[in-house]
């Protein structure tokens, strides 16, 4: 019985530590959505999380380590939103279109997430590099197929990222219209000189995920 009680106490301790870490991570996420890591202090985090400073340092060695953990969470949302569908889409413009609309709709529905992504996209974070790498891969394939009039992949990537970031910033300042994702995607594809309209490159599965936007 004593062994069972000890095991249960250990489990309760692990659960409590996990909850506390998640609490700090959530506070860090909200604060990092408002300011870059260099403008964030441990005092601000522990105040927002409602924990002691020593508790912060038990779970994270520094602000940078916390920011990396927040970035890892962002990466998980990237995978959750896109990975399964991307594996089913063989057309690079379809993949780009699906990813763009999914990210824009997520940003409109979740302002905190949107602010965090905007902050991350403007810094050399692992999350930002991952998004850019996926985007460049799709754009390179589309360019190689001769389906974009913009032939420089870095320029094409800057066009897509620039439009996305600017539209997301706008959606944070004013209410987004129901057809924002569709209109923005059309603008992106026109800017890239894509050879096919959206309705021909986004398959039914993607349409179901973004109903009301195409």
mmCIF file of the C-alpha atoms, coordinates in Angstrom:
data_MODEL
# 
_entry.id   MODEL 
# 
loop_
_atom_site.group_PDB 
_atom_site.id 
_atom_site.type_symbol 
_atom_site.label_atom_id 
_atom_site.label_alt_id 
_atom_site.label_comp_id 
_atom_site.label_asym_id 
_atom_site.label_entity_id 
_atom_site.label_seq_id 
_atom_site.pdbx_PDB_ins_code 
_atom_site.Cartn_x 
_atom_site.Cartn_y 
_atom_site.Cartn_z 
_atom_site.occupancy 
_atom_site.B_iso_or_equiv 
_atom_site.pdbx_formal_charge 
_atom_site.auth_seq_id 
_atom_site.auth_comp_id 
_atom_site.auth_asym_id 
_atom_site.auth_atom_id 
_atom_site.pdbx_PDB_model_num 
ATOM 1   C CA . UNK A 1 1   ? 0.000   0.000  0.000   1.00 0.00 ? 1   UNK A CA 1 
ATOM 2   C CA . UNK A 1 2   ? 2.850   2.377  0.882   1.00 0.00 ? 2   UNK A CA 1 
ATOM 3   C CA . UNK A 1 3   ? 4.417   1.793  -2.547  1.00 0.00 ? 3   UNK A CA 1 
ATOM 4   C CA . UNK A 1 4   ? 1.102   2.565  -4.256  1.00 0.00 ? 4   UNK A CA 1 
ATOM 5   C CA . UNK A 1 5   ? 0.725   5.763  -2.231  1.00 0.00 ? 5   UNK A CA 1 
ATOM 6   C CA . UNK A 1 6   ? 4.270   6.815  -3.099  1.00 0.00 ? 6   UNK A CA 1 
ATOM 7   C CA . UNK A 1 7   ? 3.674   6.158  -6.789  1.00 0.00 ? 7   UNK A CA 1 
ATOM 8   C CA . UNK A 1 8   ? 0.451   8.132  -6.695  1.00 0.00 ? 8   UNK A CA 1 
ATOM 9   C CA . UNK A 1 9   ? 2.140   11.035 -4.916  1.00 0.00 ? 9   UNK A CA 1 
ATOM 10  C CA . UNK A 1 10  ? 4.845   11.053 -7.579  1.00 0.00 ? 10  UNK A CA 1 
ATOM 11  C CA . UNK A 1 11  ? 2.206   11.078 -10.309 1.00 0.00 ? 11  UNK A CA 1 
ATOM 12  C CA . UNK A 1 12  ? 0.346   13.955 -8.638  1.00 0.00 ? 12  UNK A CA 1 
ATOM 13  C CA . UNK A 1 13  ? 3.634   15.848 -8.431  1.00 0.00 ? 13  UNK A CA 1 
ATOM 14  C CA . UNK A 1 14  ? 4.304   15.341 -12.146 1.00 0.00 ? 14  UNK A CA 1 
ATOM 15  C CA . UNK A 1 15  ? 0.776   16.464 -13.021 1.00 0.00 ? 15  UNK A CA 1 
ATOM 16  C CA . UNK A 1 16  ? 1.124   19.577 -10.874 1.00 0.00 ? 16  UNK A CA 1 
ATOM 17  C CA . UNK A 1 17  ? 4.476   20.456 -12.465 1.00 0.00 ? 17  UNK A CA 1 
ATOM 18  C CA . UNK A 1 18  ? 3.003   19.947 -15.941 1.00 0.00 ? 18  UNK A CA 1 
ATOM 19  C CA . UNK A 1 19  ? 0.077   22.252 -15.112 1.00 0.00 ? 19  UNK A CA 1 
ATOM 20  C CA . UNK A 1 20  ? 2.408   24.903 -13.734 1.00 0.00 ? 20  UNK A CA 1 
ATOM 21  C CA . UNK A 1 21  ? 4.642   24.725 -16.809 1.00 0.00 ? 21  UNK A CA 1 
ATOM 22  C CA . UNK A 1 22  ? 1.586   25.022 -19.052 1.00 0.00 ? 22  UNK A CA 1 
ATOM 23  C CA . UNK A 1 23  ? 0.437   28.015 -16.996 1.00 0.00 ? 23  UNK A CA 1 
ATOM 24  C CA . UNK A 1 24  ? 3.783   29.763 -17.494 1.00 0.00 ? 24  UNK A CA 1 
ATOM 25  C CA . UNK A 1 25  ? 3.806   28.844 -21.173 1.00 0.00 ? 25  UNK A CA 1 
ATOM 26  C CA . UNK A 1 26  ? 0.320   30.279 -21.649 1.00 0.00 ? 26  UNK A CA 1 
ATOM 27  C CA . UNK A 1 27  ? 1.319   33.531 -19.939 1.00 0.00 ? 27  UNK A CA 1 
ATOM 28  C CA . UNK A 1 28  ? 4.446   33.693 -22.085 1.00 0.00 ? 28  UNK A CA 1 
ATOM 29  C CA . UNK A 1 29  ? 2.416   33.076 -25.210 1.00 0.00 ? 29  UNK A CA 1 
ATOM 30  C CA . UNK A 1 30  ? 0.054   35.950 -24.461 1.00 0.00 ? 30  UNK A CA 1 
ATOM 31  C CA . UNK A 1 31  ? 2.902   38.340 -23.630 1.00 0.00 ? 31  UNK A CA 1 
ATOM 32  C CA . UNK A 1 32  ? 4.988   37.333 -26.645 1.00 0.00 ? 32  UNK A CA 1 
ATOM 33  C CA . UNK A 1 33  ? 1.971   38.066 -28.816 1.00 0.00 ? 33  UNK A CA 1 
ATOM 34  C CA . UNK A 1 34  ? 2.294   41.680 -27.683 1.00 0.00 ? 34  UNK A CA 1 
ATOM 35  C CA . UNK A 1 35  ? 6.079   42.195 -27.643 1.00 0.00 ? 35  UNK A CA 1 
ATOM 36  C CA . UNK A 1 36  ? 9.339   40.588 -28.841 1.00 0.00 ? 36  UNK A CA 1 
ATOM 37  C CA . UNK A 1 37  ? 11.362  38.372 -26.450 1.00 0.00 ? 37  UNK A CA 1 
ATOM 38  C CA . UNK A 1 38  ? 13.959  41.097 -25.822 1.00 0.00 ? 38  UNK A CA 1 
ATOM 39  C CA . UNK A 1 39  ? 11.209  43.332 -24.421 1.00 0.00 ? 39  UNK A CA 1 
ATOM 40  C CA . UNK A 1 40  ? 9.879   40.629 -22.096 1.00 0.00 ? 40  UNK A CA 1 
ATOM 41  C CA . UNK A 1 41  ? 10.944  40.189 -18.470 1.00 0.00 ? 41  UNK A CA 1 
ATOM 42  C CA . UNK A 1 42  ? 10.696  37.271 -16.079 1.00 0.00 ? 42  UNK A CA 1 
ATOM 43  C CA . UNK A 1 43  ? 8.868   39.550 -13.640 1.00 0.00 ? 43  UNK A CA 1 
ATOM 44  C CA . UNK A 1 44  ? 6.158   40.216 -16.229 1.00 0.00 ? 44  UNK A CA 1 
ATOM 45  C CA . UNK A 1 45  ? 5.777   36.514 -16.940 1.00 0.00 ? 45  UNK A CA 1 
ATOM 46  C CA . UNK A 1 46  ? 5.501   35.392 -13.324 1.00 0.00 ? 46  UNK A CA 1 
ATOM 47  C CA . UNK A 1 47  ? 3.018   38.168 -12.609 1.00 0.00 ? 47  UNK A CA 1 
ATOM 48  C CA . UNK A 1 48  ? 0.848   37.106 -15.542 1.00 0.00 ? 48  UNK A CA 1 
ATOM 49  C CA . UNK A 1 49  ? 1.172   33.418 -14.645 1.00 0.00 ? 49  UNK A CA 1 
ATOM 50  C CA . UNK A 1 50  ? 0.609   33.956 -10.932 1.00 0.00 ? 50  UNK A CA 1 
ATOM 51  C CA . UNK A 1 51  ? 3.719   32.010 -9.896  1.00 0.00 ? 51  UNK A CA 1 
ATOM 52  C CA . UNK A 1 52  ? 6.946   32.770 -8.040  1.00 0.00 ? 52  UNK A CA 1 
ATOM 53  C CA . UNK A 1 53  ? 10.112  33.717 -9.912  1.00 0.00 ? 53  UNK A CA 1 
ATOM 54  C CA . UNK A 1 54  ? 11.815  30.567 -8.635  1.00 0.00 ? 54  UNK A CA 1 
ATOM 55  C CA . UNK A 1 55  ? 9.022   28.521 -10.193 1.00 0.00 ? 55  UNK A CA 1 
ATOM 56  C CA . UNK A 1 56  ? 9.730   30.082 -13.561 1.00 0.00 ? 56  UNK A CA 1 
ATOM 57  C CA . UNK A 1 57  ? 13.402  29.132 -13.329 1.00 0.00 ? 57  UNK A CA 1 
ATOM 58  C CA . UNK A 1 58  ? 12.486  25.599 -12.302 1.00 0.00 ? 58  UNK A CA 1 
ATOM 59  C CA . UNK A 1 59  ? 10.801  25.129 -15.686 1.00 0.00 ? 59  UNK A CA 1 
ATOM 60  C CA . UNK A 1 60  ? 12.747  27.519 -17.962 1.00 0.00 ? 60  UNK A CA 1 
ATOM 61  C CA . UNK A 1 61  ? 16.344  28.700 -17.749 1.00 0.00 ? 61  UNK A CA 1 
ATOM 62  C CA . UNK A 1 62  ? 15.701  31.954 -19.592 1.00 0.00 ? 62  UNK A CA 1 
ATOM 63  C CA . UNK A 1 63  ? 13.272  34.051 -21.631 1.00 0.00 ? 63  UNK A CA 1 
ATOM 64  C CA . UNK A 1 64  ? 14.867  32.609 -24.763 1.00 0.00 ? 64  UNK A CA 1 
ATOM 65  C CA . UNK A 1 65  ? 14.075  29.069 -23.634 1.00 0.00 ? 65  UNK A CA 1 
ATOM 66  C CA . UNK A 1 66  ? 10.472  30.072 -22.964 1.00 0.00 ? 66  UNK A CA 1 
ATOM 67  C CA . UNK A 1 67  ? 10.262  31.759 -26.382 1.00 0.00 ? 67  UNK A CA 1 
ATOM 68  C CA . UNK A 1 68  ? 11.609  28.571 -27.986 1.00 0.00 ? 68  UNK A CA 1 
ATOM 69  C CA . UNK A 1 69  ? 8.901   26.547 -26.234 1.00 0.00 ? 69  UNK A CA 1 
ATOM 70  C CA . UNK A 1 70  ? 6.253   28.974 -27.476 1.00 0.00 ? 70  UNK A CA 1 
ATOM 71  C CA . UNK A 1 71  ? 7.706   28.635 -30.979 1.00 0.00 ? 71  UNK A CA 1 
ATOM 72  C CA . UNK A 1 72  ? 7.495   24.861 -30.688 1.00 0.00 ? 72  UNK A CA 1 
ATOM 73  C CA . UNK A 1 73  ? 3.799   25.210 -29.836 1.00 0.00 ? 73  UNK A CA 1 
ATOM 74  C CA . UNK A 1 74  ? 3.348   27.356 -32.927 1.00 0.00 ? 74  UNK A CA 1 
ATOM 75  C CA . UNK A 1 75  ? 5.045   24.674 -34.965 1.00 0.00 ? 75  UNK A CA 1 
ATOM 76  C CA . UNK A 1 76  ? 2.565   22.135 -33.623 1.00 0.00 ? 76  UNK A CA 1 
ATOM 77  C CA . UNK A 1 77  ? -0.344  24.290 -34.773 1.00 0.00 ? 77  UNK A CA 1 
ATOM 78  C CA . UNK A 1 78  ? 1.305   24.517 -38.194 1.00 0.00 ? 78  UNK A CA 1 
ATOM 79  C CA . UNK A 1 79  ? 1.415   20.713 -38.372 1.00 0.00 ? 79  UNK A CA 1 
ATOM 80  C CA . UNK A 1 80  ? -2.138  20.351 -37.048 1.00 0.00 ? 80  UNK A CA 1 
ATOM 81  C CA . UNK A 1 81  ? -3.488  22.783 -39.627 1.00 0.00 ? 81  UNK A CA 1 
ATOM 82  C CA . UNK A 1 82  ? -1.613  21.611 -42.671 1.00 0.00 ? 82  UNK A CA 1 
ATOM 83  C CA . UNK A 1 83  ? 0.313   18.345 -42.565 1.00 0.00 ? 83  UNK A CA 1 
ATOM 84  C CA . UNK A 1 84  ? -2.454  15.813 -43.179 1.00 0.00 ? 84  UNK A CA 1 
ATOM 85  C CA . UNK A 1 85  ? -4.037  17.784 -46.018 1.00 0.00 ? 85  UNK A CA 1 
ATOM 86  C CA . UNK A 1 86  ? -0.694  18.712 -47.588 1.00 0.00 ? 86  UNK A CA 1 
ATOM 87  C CA . UNK A 1 87  ? 0.172   15.033 -47.899 1.00 0.00 ? 87  UNK A CA 1 
ATOM 88  C CA . UNK A 1 88  ? -2.936  14.555 -50.046 1.00 0.00 ? 88  UNK A CA 1 
ATOM 89  C CA . UNK A 1 89  ? -2.307  17.530 -52.340 1.00 0.00 ? 89  UNK A CA 1 
ATOM 90  C CA . UNK A 1 90  ? 0.071   16.843 -55.216 1.00 0.00 ? 90  UNK A CA 1 
ATOM 91  C CA . UNK A 1 91  ? -0.391  20.223 -56.903 1.00 0.00 ? 91  UNK A CA 1 
ATOM 92  C CA . UNK A 1 92  ? 1.967   22.909 -55.509 1.00 0.00 ? 92  UNK A CA 1 
ATOM 93  C CA . UNK A 1 93  ? -0.513  25.744 -56.109 1.00 0.00 ? 93  UNK A CA 1 
ATOM 94  C CA . UNK A 1 94  ? -3.213  23.737 -54.360 1.00 0.00 ? 94  UNK A CA 1 
ATOM 95  C CA . UNK A 1 95  ? -0.886  23.225 -51.394 1.00 0.00 ? 95  UNK A CA 1 
ATOM 96  C CA . UNK A 1 96  ? -0.012  26.917 -51.303 1.00 0.00 ? 96  UNK A CA 1 
ATOM 97  C CA . UNK A 1 97  ? -3.680  27.912 -51.602 1.00 0.00 ? 97  UNK A CA 1 
ATOM 98  C CA . UNK A 1 98  ? -4.764  25.537 -48.869 1.00 0.00 ? 98  UNK A CA 1 
ATOM 99  C CA . UNK A 1 99  ? -1.999  26.623 -46.482 1.00 0.00 ? 99  UNK A CA 1 
ATOM 100 C CA . UNK A 1 100 ? -2.619  30.311 -47.138 1.00 0.00 ? 100 UNK A CA 1 
ATOM 101 C CA . UNK A 1 101 ? -6.362  30.150 -46.504 1.00 0.00 ? 101 UNK A CA 1 
ATOM 102 C CA . UNK A 1 102 ? -6.012  27.910 -43.451 1.00 0.00 ? 102 UNK A CA 1 
ATOM 103 C CA . UNK A 1 103 ? -3.477  30.248 -41.871 1.00 0.00 ? 103 UNK A CA 1 
ATOM 104 C CA . UNK A 1 104 ? -5.501  33.348 -42.670 1.00 0.00 ? 104 UNK A CA 1 
ATOM 105 C CA . UNK A 1 105 ? -8.731  31.870 -41.277 1.00 0.00 ? 105 UNK A CA 1 
ATOM 106 C CA . UNK A 1 106 ? -6.905  30.737 -38.132 1.00 0.00 ? 106 UNK A CA 1 
ATOM 107 C CA . UNK A 1 107 ? -5.517  34.253 -37.703 1.00 0.00 ? 107 UNK A CA 1 
ATOM 108 C CA . UNK A 1 108 ? -8.943  35.849 -38.073 1.00 0.00 ? 108 UNK A CA 1 
ATOM 109 C CA . UNK A 1 109 ? -10.540 33.455 -35.560 1.00 0.00 ? 109 UNK A CA 1 
ATOM 110 C CA . UNK A 1 110 ? -7.693  33.568 -33.008 1.00 0.00 ? 110 UNK A CA 1 
ATOM 111 C CA . UNK A 1 111 ? -6.218  37.089 -32.563 1.00 0.00 ? 111 UNK A CA 1 
ATOM 112 C CA . UNK A 1 112 ? -3.685  36.026 -29.917 1.00 0.00 ? 112 UNK A CA 1 
ATOM 113 C CA . UNK A 1 113 ? -2.344  33.336 -32.252 1.00 0.00 ? 113 UNK A CA 1 
ATOM 114 C CA . UNK A 1 114 ? -2.303  35.874 -35.078 1.00 0.00 ? 114 UNK A CA 1 
ATOM 115 C CA . UNK A 1 115 ? -0.281  38.400 -33.090 1.00 0.00 ? 115 UNK A CA 1 
ATOM 116 C CA . UNK A 1 116 ? 2.147   35.698 -32.047 1.00 0.00 ? 116 UNK A CA 1 
ATOM 117 C CA . UNK A 1 117 ? 2.639   34.525 -35.631 1.00 0.00 ? 117 UNK A CA 1 
ATOM 118 C CA . UNK A 1 118 ? 3.137   38.112 -36.819 1.00 0.00 ? 118 UNK A CA 1 
ATOM 119 C CA . UNK A 1 119 ? 5.799   38.599 -34.134 1.00 0.00 ? 119 UNK A CA 1 
ATOM 120 C CA . UNK A 1 120 ? 7.467   35.283 -34.996 1.00 0.00 ? 120 UNK A CA 1 
ATOM 121 C CA . UNK A 1 121 ? 7.372   35.856 -38.753 1.00 0.00 ? 121 UNK A CA 1 
ATOM 122 C CA . UNK A 1 122 ? 9.360   39.071 -38.328 1.00 0.00 ? 122 UNK A CA 1 
ATOM 123 C CA . UNK A 1 123 ? 12.139  37.350 -36.364 1.00 0.00 ? 123 UNK A CA 1 
ATOM 124 C CA . UNK A 1 124 ? 14.580  34.563 -37.318 1.00 0.00 ? 124 UNK A CA 1 
ATOM 125 C CA . UNK A 1 125 ? 12.682  31.943 -35.307 1.00 0.00 ? 125 UNK A CA 1 
ATOM 126 C CA . UNK A 1 126 ? 12.525  28.247 -36.078 1.00 0.00 ? 126 UNK A CA 1 
ATOM 127 C CA . UNK A 1 127 ? 8.800   28.617 -36.717 1.00 0.00 ? 127 UNK A CA 1 
ATOM 128 C CA . UNK A 1 128 ? 9.309   31.432 -39.222 1.00 0.00 ? 128 UNK A CA 1 
ATOM 129 C CA . UNK A 1 129 ? 12.046  29.496 -40.995 1.00 0.00 ? 129 UNK A CA 1 
ATOM 130 C CA . UNK A 1 130 ? 9.784   26.441 -41.163 1.00 0.00 ? 130 UNK A CA 1 
ATOM 131 C CA . UNK A 1 131 ? 6.890   28.360 -42.735 1.00 0.00 ? 131 UNK A CA 1 
ATOM 132 C CA . UNK A 1 132 ? 9.202   29.996 -45.260 1.00 0.00 ? 132 UNK A CA 1 
ATOM 133 C CA . UNK A 1 133 ? 10.823  26.657 -46.152 1.00 0.00 ? 133 UNK A CA 1 
ATOM 134 C CA . UNK A 1 134 ? 7.435   25.013 -46.865 1.00 0.00 ? 134 UNK A CA 1 
ATOM 135 C CA . UNK A 1 135 ? 6.322   28.010 -48.892 1.00 0.00 ? 135 UNK A CA 1 
ATOM 136 C CA . UNK A 1 136 ? 9.541   28.115 -50.914 1.00 0.00 ? 136 UNK A CA 1 
ATOM 137 C CA . UNK A 1 137 ? 9.259   24.404 -51.691 1.00 0.00 ? 137 UNK A CA 1 
ATOM 138 C CA . UNK A 1 138 ? 5.756   24.852 -53.142 1.00 0.00 ? 138 UNK A CA 1 
ATOM 139 C CA . UNK A 1 139 ? 6.712   27.995 -55.041 1.00 0.00 ? 139 UNK A CA 1 
ATOM 140 C CA . UNK A 1 140 ? 9.863   26.388 -56.466 1.00 0.00 ? 140 UNK A CA 1 
ATOM 141 C CA . UNK A 1 141 ? 7.821   23.469 -57.778 1.00 0.00 ? 141 UNK A CA 1 
ATOM 142 C CA . UNK A 1 142 ? 5.226   25.796 -59.313 1.00 0.00 ? 142 UNK A CA 1 
ATOM 143 C CA . UNK A 1 143 ? 7.966   27.916 -60.924 1.00 0.00 ? 143 UNK A CA 1 
ATOM 144 C CA . UNK A 1 144 ? 9.664   24.799 -62.311 1.00 0.00 ? 144 UNK A CA 1 
ATOM 145 C CA . UNK A 1 145 ? 6.331   23.792 -63.849 1.00 0.00 ? 145 UNK A CA 1 
ATOM 146 C CA . UNK A 1 146 ? 6.142   27.193 -65.554 1.00 0.00 ? 146 UNK A CA 1 
ATOM 147 C CA . UNK A 1 147 ? 2.936   28.123 -63.770 1.00 0.00 ? 147 UNK A CA 1 
ATOM 148 C CA . UNK A 1 148 ? 4.017   31.415 -62.189 1.00 0.00 ? 148 UNK A CA 1 
ATOM 149 C CA . UNK A 1 149 ? 5.064   34.572 -63.991 1.00 0.00 ? 149 UNK A CA 1 
ATOM 150 C CA . UNK A 1 150 ? 7.256   35.522 -61.007 1.00 0.00 ? 150 UNK A CA 1 
ATOM 151 C CA . UNK A 1 151 ? 10.347  33.413 -61.606 1.00 0.00 ? 151 UNK A CA 1 
ATOM 152 C CA . UNK A 1 152 ? 12.472  34.306 -58.554 1.00 0.00 ? 152 UNK A CA 1 
ATOM 153 C CA . UNK A 1 153 ? 11.505  32.094 -55.625 1.00 0.00 ? 153 UNK A CA 1 
ATOM 154 C CA . UNK A 1 154 ? 12.727  34.527 -52.939 1.00 0.00 ? 154 UNK A CA 1 
ATOM 155 C CA . UNK A 1 155 ? 10.680  37.336 -54.477 1.00 0.00 ? 155 UNK A CA 1 
ATOM 156 C CA . UNK A 1 156 ? 7.637   35.069 -54.757 1.00 0.00 ? 156 UNK A CA 1 
ATOM 157 C CA . UNK A 1 157 ? 8.032   34.068 -51.106 1.00 0.00 ? 157 UNK A CA 1 
ATOM 158 C CA . UNK A 1 158 ? 8.290   37.708 -50.030 1.00 0.00 ? 158 UNK A CA 1 
ATOM 159 C CA . UNK A 1 159 ? 5.114   38.508 -51.993 1.00 0.00 ? 159 UNK A CA 1 
ATOM 160 C CA . UNK A 1 160 ? 3.097   35.754 -50.298 1.00 0.00 ? 160 UNK A CA 1 
ATOM 161 C CA . UNK A 1 161 ? 4.448   36.440 -46.806 1.00 0.00 ? 161 UNK A CA 1 
ATOM 162 C CA . UNK A 1 162 ? 4.118   40.202 -47.210 1.00 0.00 ? 162 UNK A CA 1 
ATOM 163 C CA . UNK A 1 163 ? 0.489   40.070 -48.294 1.00 0.00 ? 163 UNK A CA 1 
ATOM 164 C CA . UNK A 1 164 ? -0.398  37.556 -45.582 1.00 0.00 ? 164 UNK A CA 1 
ATOM 165 C CA . UNK A 1 165 ? 1.224   39.608 -42.827 1.00 0.00 ? 165 UNK A CA 1 
ATOM 166 C CA . UNK A 1 166 ? -0.335  42.866 -43.985 1.00 0.00 ? 166 UNK A CA 1 
ATOM 167 C CA . UNK A 1 167 ? -3.825  41.373 -44.233 1.00 0.00 ? 167 UNK A CA 1 
ATOM 168 C CA . UNK A 1 168 ? -3.490  39.742 -40.803 1.00 0.00 ? 168 UNK A CA 1 
ATOM 169 C CA . UNK A 1 169 ? -2.403  43.058 -39.285 1.00 0.00 ? 169 UNK A CA 1 
ATOM 170 C CA . UNK A 1 170 ? -5.470  44.650 -40.866 1.00 0.00 ? 170 UNK A CA 1 
ATOM 171 C CA . UNK A 1 171 ? -7.754  41.940 -39.489 1.00 0.00 ? 171 UNK A CA 1 
ATOM 172 C CA . UNK A 1 172 ? -6.408  42.647 -35.991 1.00 0.00 ? 172 UNK A CA 1 
ATOM 173 C CA . UNK A 1 173 ? -7.369  46.306 -36.323 1.00 0.00 ? 173 UNK A CA 1 
ATOM 174 C CA . UNK A 1 174 ? -10.771 45.938 -37.923 1.00 0.00 ? 174 UNK A CA 1 
ATOM 175 C CA . UNK A 1 175 ? -13.421 43.264 -38.391 1.00 0.00 ? 175 UNK A CA 1 
ATOM 176 C CA . UNK A 1 176 ? -12.636 40.834 -41.189 1.00 0.00 ? 176 UNK A CA 1 
ATOM 177 C CA . UNK A 1 177 ? -15.229 40.238 -43.904 1.00 0.00 ? 177 UNK A CA 1 
ATOM 178 C CA . UNK A 1 178 ? -16.467 36.650 -44.453 1.00 0.00 ? 178 UNK A CA 1 
ATOM 179 C CA . UNK A 1 179 ? -14.816 36.448 -47.880 1.00 0.00 ? 179 UNK A CA 1 
ATOM 180 C CA . UNK A 1 180 ? -11.455 37.858 -46.761 1.00 0.00 ? 180 UNK A CA 1 
ATOM 181 C CA . UNK A 1 181 ? -9.535  34.600 -47.239 1.00 0.00 ? 181 UNK A CA 1 
ATOM 182 C CA . UNK A 1 182 ? -10.897 34.048 -50.739 1.00 0.00 ? 182 UNK A CA 1 
ATOM 183 C CA . UNK A 1 183 ? -10.242 37.608 -51.900 1.00 0.00 ? 183 UNK A CA 1 
ATOM 184 C CA . UNK A 1 184 ? -6.764  37.648 -50.409 1.00 0.00 ? 184 UNK A CA 1 
ATOM 185 C CA . UNK A 1 185 ? -5.832  34.320 -51.978 1.00 0.00 ? 185 UNK A CA 1 
ATOM 186 C CA . UNK A 1 186 ? -6.987  35.555 -55.385 1.00 0.00 ? 186 UNK A CA 1 
ATOM 187 C CA . UNK A 1 187 ? -4.836  38.655 -54.913 1.00 0.00 ? 187 UNK A CA 1 
ATOM 188 C CA . UNK A 1 188 ? -1.811  36.539 -54.006 1.00 0.00 ? 188 UNK A CA 1 
ATOM 189 C CA . UNK A 1 189 ? -2.219  34.256 -57.012 1.00 0.00 ? 189 UNK A CA 1 
ATOM 190 C CA . UNK A 1 190 ? -2.651  37.265 -59.310 1.00 0.00 ? 190 UNK A CA 1 
ATOM 191 C CA . UNK A 1 191 ? 0.490   38.859 -57.849 1.00 0.00 ? 191 UNK A CA 1 
ATOM 192 C CA . UNK A 1 192 ? 2.388   35.639 -58.521 1.00 0.00 ? 192 UNK A CA 1 
ATOM 193 C CA . UNK A 1 193 ? 0.950   35.349 -62.009 1.00 0.00 ? 193 UNK A CA 1 
ATOM 194 C CA . UNK A 1 194 ? -0.475  31.904 -61.265 1.00 0.00 ? 194 UNK A CA 1 
ATOM 195 C CA . UNK A 1 195 ? -1.776  30.162 -64.373 1.00 0.00 ? 195 UNK A CA 1 
ATOM 196 C CA . UNK A 1 196 ? -4.862  28.602 -62.747 1.00 0.00 ? 196 UNK A CA 1 
ATOM 197 C CA . UNK A 1 197 ? -7.770  30.110 -60.775 1.00 0.00 ? 197 UNK A CA 1 
ATOM 198 C CA . UNK A 1 198 ? -8.345  29.069 -57.153 1.00 0.00 ? 198 UNK A CA 1 
ATOM 199 C CA . UNK A 1 199 ? -11.395 26.913 -57.822 1.00 0.00 ? 199 UNK A CA 1 
ATOM 200 C CA . UNK A 1 200 ? -9.373  24.656 -60.110 1.00 0.00 ? 200 UNK A CA 1 
ATOM 201 C CA . UNK A 1 201 ? -6.473  24.081 -57.741 1.00 0.00 ? 201 UNK A CA 1 
ATOM 202 C CA . UNK A 1 202 ? -8.096  23.686 -54.320 1.00 0.00 ? 202 UNK A CA 1 
ATOM 203 C CA . UNK A 1 203 ? -9.584  20.172 -54.043 1.00 0.00 ? 203 UNK A CA 1 
ATOM 204 C CA . UNK A 1 204 ? -12.875 19.300 -52.371 1.00 0.00 ? 204 UNK A CA 1 
ATOM 205 C CA . UNK A 1 205 ? -11.226 18.248 -49.141 1.00 0.00 ? 205 UNK A CA 1 
ATOM 206 C CA . UNK A 1 206 ? -9.575  21.633 -48.782 1.00 0.00 ? 206 UNK A CA 1 
ATOM 207 C CA . UNK A 1 207 ? -12.812 23.381 -49.746 1.00 0.00 ? 207 UNK A CA 1 
ATOM 208 C CA . UNK A 1 208 ? -14.630 21.602 -46.961 1.00 0.00 ? 208 UNK A CA 1 
ATOM 209 C CA . UNK A 1 209 ? -12.035 22.883 -44.534 1.00 0.00 ? 209 UNK A CA 1 
ATOM 210 C CA . UNK A 1 210 ? -12.453 26.443 -45.774 1.00 0.00 ? 210 UNK A CA 1 
ATOM 211 C CA . UNK A 1 211 ? -16.160 26.578 -46.606 1.00 0.00 ? 211 UNK A CA 1 
ATOM 212 C CA . UNK A 1 212 ? -17.466 30.039 -47.190 1.00 0.00 ? 212 UNK A CA 1 
ATOM 213 C CA . UNK A 1 213 ? -14.120 31.347 -48.393 1.00 0.00 ? 213 UNK A CA 1 
ATOM 214 C CA . UNK A 1 214 ? -13.935 30.034 -51.962 1.00 0.00 ? 214 UNK A CA 1 
# 
